[in-house]
Amino acid sequence: MTEITRAEVCAAACADAWRGAGEVLAHAVGVLPAIGARLARLTTSPDLVLTDGEAYFMSEPPPLGRTAAHGGVVEGWVPYRRVFDIVASGRRQSMMGASQIDRYGNQNISLIGDWRRPARQLIGVRGAPGNTVNHRTDYWVARHTPKVFVEKVDVVCGVGNDRARDGKGLRFHDLGVVITNLAVLDYGEDGRLRVRSVHPGVTAEEVRRNTGFEIDASDAAQTRLPDEAELRLIRQVIDPQGLREREVPVTP
């Protein structure tokens, strides 16, 4: 096999987030999460439910950029209104993006600056609150920087561990991992982010320097490499166009 790229390491890490998830709907936002969900379905999580990105459940995960209209076997039709039932019942696992995220996993995708007069308007709160209080939610950050990992988010969209502990009716709150182009992070018993592993070629100092709050990666393991079977699936079946390298370039 040719040299394994950072993007392919990230793809395998994303797939591990769905390892053994069972029969739940995979909600993947971004190229690498989409690859990861498909890879999990083809390897460790055969019961994972995938959509074609529109309104169909597919028996085989289509390559990136292809929908049911391009062929494949459709297992079910899910109009938008039914998605809310799936979310509320906890039968989904989401990997969303984050424009900002703090040490407790509070996530912002709405705006930057004062909400009354924001410096930058983003996509809005969207489904982040419902996701984080109803089912497991992971995050994917393509560029790990201090602008993303901040002391305090400007607006809380996804509910963090500190707010979940103080809130009522949040018994289904479940934050999983945060995967970035530098590392895999999860949460300690205190609800704060910690470094689980750093990707090959990344140093603990690089992670610390690119995080806007105190974090220690000195004892973190190295993120696992995808094996040959996973690389074949990524390169030949799931992402033959190499879209993964655009989201996480070979040369950062």
C-alpha positions in Angstrom: 0.0 0.0 0.0 1.1 3.6 -0.6 1.9 5.9 2.3 -1.1 6.4 4.7 -2.2 10.0 4.7 -3.4 12.1 7.6 -6.9 12.2 6.1 -7.0 8.4 6.1 -6.0 8.3 9.7 -8.8 10.7 10.5 -11.2 8.5 8.4 -10.4 5.5 10.5 -10.8 7.5 13.7 -14.2 8.7 12.6 -15.2 5.1 11.8 -14.2 4.0 15.3 -16.7 6.5 16.7 -19.5 4.3 15.3 -17.8 1.0 16.2 -20.5 -1.3 17.6 -23.1 1.4 17.5 -25.8 -1.1 16.5 -28.9 -0.3 14.4 -28.9 3.5 14.6 -29.0 6.1 12.0 -25.6 7.6 11.3 -25.7 11.4 10.9 -22.4 12.6 9.4 -21.6 16.2 8.7 -18.5 16.6 6.5 -16.4 14.6 4.1 -14.4 12.7 6.8 -17.4 11.8 9.0 -19.2 10.6 5.8 -16.3 8.4 4.9 -16.1 7.2 8.5 -19.7 6.2 8.7 -19.5 4.2 5.5 -16.3 2.6 6.6 -17.9 1.6 9.9 -20.9 0.1 8.1 -18.5 -2.0 5.9 -16.4 -3.2 8.8 -17.2 -3.0 12.5 -20.9 -1.9 12.5 -22.8 -3.8 9.9 -26.2 -2.8 11.4 -25.5 0.9 11.1 -28.2 2.7 9.0 -26.9 5.0 6.3 -28.8 7.4 4.0 -27.7 8.5 0.6 -27.6 12.1 1.9 -31.2 12.8 0.8 -34.2 10.7 1.9 -33.3 7.1 1.3 -31.8 4.3 3.4 -29.3 2.4 1.4 -28.5 -1.3 1.7 -24.9 -0.6 0.5 -23.2 2.7 1.3 -22.8 4.7 -2.0 -19.5 6.4 -2.8 -19.2 10.0 -1.8 -21.2 12.2 -4.1 -23.6 9.6 -5.3 -27.3 9.2 -4.2 -30.0 6.6 -4.8 -30.7 8.3 -8.2 -27.3 6.9 -9.3 -28.3 3.3 -8.6 -28.0 1.0 -5.5 -30.6 -0.8 -3.5 -33.0 1.4 -1.4 -34.1 -0.1 1.9 -36.4 2.7 3.0 -37.7 6.2 2.4 -37.4 8.8 5.2 -39.0 12.1 4.6 -37.7 15.0 6.7 -40.6 15.0 9.1 -39.7 11.4 10.2 -36.1 12.4 11.1 -37.4 14.2 14.2 -39.0 10.9 15.5 -35.7 9.1 15.0 -33.8 11.9 16.9 -36.3 12.0 19.8 -36.2 8.2 20.2 -32.4 8.2 20.4 -32.0 6.0 17.4 -29.3 8.2 15.8 -25.7 8.9 16.4 -24.4 12.2 15.0 -21.0 13.6 14.1 -21.3 17.3 13.7 -18.9 20.1 13.0 -18.0 22.9 15.5 -17.1 26.5 14.7 -16.2 26.8 18.4 -16.0 24.2 21.2 -15.0 24.7 24.9 -13.4 22.4 27.4 -16.8 20.9 28.4 -17.9 20.2 24.9 -20.3 23.2 24.5 -20.5 23.7 20.7 -21.2 26.8 18.6 -22.2 26.8 14.9 -24.4 29.9 15.0 -22.4 33.1 15.1 -19.1 34.7 16.2 -19.1 37.7 18.5 -21.9 39.3 20.5 -25.2 37.7 19.5 -26.9 41.1 19.4 -24.5 42.3 16.7 -22.4 39.3 15.6 -19.1 39.8 13.7 -19.9 36.7 11.6 -23.2 34.9 11.0 -22.8 31.1 10.6 -25.4 28.4 9.8 -27.5 28.9 13.0 -28.3 26.6 15.9 -29.9 24.0 13.6 -30.4 20.6 15.2 -27.5 20.8 17.6 -29.6 21.2 20.9 -31.9 18.3 20.0 -29.0 16.1 19.0 -27.0 16.6 22.2 -29.9 16.0 24.5 -31.3 12.9 22.7 -28.5 10.7 21.5 -24.7 10.4 21.3 -23.0 13.3 19.6 -19.4 13.4 18.4 -17.6 16.3 16.7 -15.3 16.6 13.7 -13.0 19.6 13.4 -11.0 19.7 10.2 -8.6 22.5 11.5 -7.6 22.3 15.1 -6.9 25.9 16.1 -7.3 28.2 19.2 -10.1 29.9 17.3 -12.1 26.7 17.4 -11.1 25.4 20.8 -12.0 28.3 23.0 -12.4 29.1 26.7 -16.0 30.1 26.2 -18.2 29.7 23.1 -20.1 32.8 21.9 -23.4 30.9 21.7 -24.2 27.4 23.0 -25.8 25.3 20.3 -24.7 21.8 21.3 -25.1 21.2 25.0 -21.8 20.6 26.9 -21.2 18.4 30.0 -21.3 21.2 32.5 -24.8 22.4 31.4 -26.0 18.8 31.2 -25.1 18.2 34.8 -27.0 21.3 35.9 -30.0 20.9 33.7 -33.1 18.8 34.0 -34.4 16.2 31.6 -30.9 15.6 30.1 -30.6 11.9 31.0 -29.9 11.0 27.4 -27.1 13.5 27.0 -24.1 11.7 25.6 -21.0 13.4 24.2 -18.5 10.9 22.6 -15.3 12.1 21.0 -13.9 15.1 19.2 -11.8 14.2 16.2 -9.6 16.8 14.6 -6.8 16.9 12.0 -4.3 16.7 14.9 -5.8 14.3 17.5 -8.7 12.4 19.0 -10.2 13.9 22.2 -12.7 12.5 24.7 -14.0 13.6 28.1 -12.7 12.7 31.6 -14.8 12.0 34.6 -14.9 15.8 35.3 -16.6 16.3 31.9 -13.6 18.2 30.5 -11.9 17.4 27.2 -8.7 15.4 27.3 -6.5 14.0 24.6 -7.0 10.4 23.9 -4.5 10.1 21.0 -2.4 12.2 18.7 -2.1 11.4 15.0 1.2 10.1 13.6 3.6 13.0 13.0 1.8 15.3 15.5 3.5 16.4 18.7 1.9 17.0 22.1 3.2 20.6 21.9 1.4 21.1 18.6 -1.9 20.1 20.1 -1.3 22.3 23.2 -0.3 25.3 21.0 -3.4 25.0 18.9 -5.9 24.7 21.8 -7.3 27.8 23.4 -7.5 26.3 26.9 -5.1 24.2 29.0 -4.7 20.7 27.8 -2.0 18.0 28.2 -1.2 15.6 25.4 2.1 14.4 26.7 0.9 11.0 27.8 -1.5 10.4 24.9 -1.2 7.4 22.7 -0.8 7.5 18.9 -3.9 7.3 16.8 -4.2 3.9 15.1 -3.5 3.5 11.4 -6.1 2.0 9.2 -5.3 -1.5 8.1 -5.0 -2.6 4.5 -8.6 -3.7 4.2 -9.8 -0.3 5.5 -7.4 1.5 3.1 -8.8 -0.4 0.1 -12.4 0.5 1.1 -11.5 4.1 1.6 -9.5 4.5 -1.6 -11.4 2.2 -4.0 -15.0 2.0 -2.7 -15.9 4.9 -0.5 -13.8 7.8 -1.8 -12.2 6.9 -5.1 -12.2 10.6 -6.1 -9.9 11.4 -3.1 -12.2 14.1 -1.7 -10.7 13.3 1.8 -7.4 15.0 0.9 -9.2 18.3 0.2 -10.6 18.4 3.7 -7.4 17.3 5.4 -4.6 18.0 2.9 -1.5 15.9 2.7 0.6 19.0 3.4 -1.3 21.1 6.0 
